[in-house]
Amino acid sequence: MTFTFQKAERKKSRLRLGITGASGSGKTYGSLLIAKGIGGKVAVLDTEKGSASLYSNVHDFDVLELQAPYTPERFIAAIDAAENANYDILIIDSITHEWNGSGGCLELNDEIAASKYRGNTWSAWNETNKRHRAFLDRMLQSKMHIICTIRSKTETAQQESITGKKTVVKLGMKAEQRDGVEYELTTVLDIVHDGHYALASKDRTGLFVDKDPKAITVKTGEELLRWLEKGIEVQPEMVEDPEEAAPAKAKKPKQVEQDDIDFMVMIQACKSMGELAACWQLIPANEKKDYEQAKNEQKELLTNGENA
């Protein structure tokens, strides 16, 4: 096989934006303002019980209210429908449901484990991972701009204002999706509940990194569009299906490799000390130190649950 390097050139691209925040932080509203700034025909995939339609005065858009079960395949089908209808922007509000909603990946994995693996949840992840990966790949390969909101686990804290008055405020903490989902996105904006200010936790555009938190506006979408439009046009490529192209004799049954297993998810899915111990035995010795903290945290959760 011959490998050839070529001069790197910036290409025009489609937006892959994540907006995280606690309930009421302004994720849906901010998404619509950005879509308005980008311009074009907008569709909203609403899993939040019709909350997007409350902002119909912000910008013109069409909505599909997706109900449970929130399987990866139903999200994929909705993305296909939006693309076939020639929408320019799709807002998925929210992708949290694909992970931990009713019928989402966490629930699916338990069902697969019970039906195929005698309750062995970590073995079931070999199937669930593929379904989740297919959803992410469909988002990344879409011809539309994709804006996805992600719920954050809500935590309250007491803060003191500059006047000395103490108030209890909501804080958006850890995003409720699979760990590492942010690596798939161009930019991730975390919205602080108080004041609806956004701060980038990841930014490939350079528009938000090392900048003070600021409110999302229509101008935010306009700035993103200018960045996306810089570069050369991307020529469509004909992608050959590797399974169809390969001769039948070359196909071999796929073996489950260690690299296919997400040990962090396995640890967090353990529901008993016995499962946790068995899971720990599966992790290679040279990798155990990377998961020591996660194991101890899960052990503490299980212990507290048994003593409750």
Order of alpha helices (4+ residues) and beta strands (2+ residues): beta-alpha-beta-beta-alpha-beta-alpha-alpha-alpha-beta-beta-beta-beta-beta-alpha-alpha-alpha-alpha-alpha
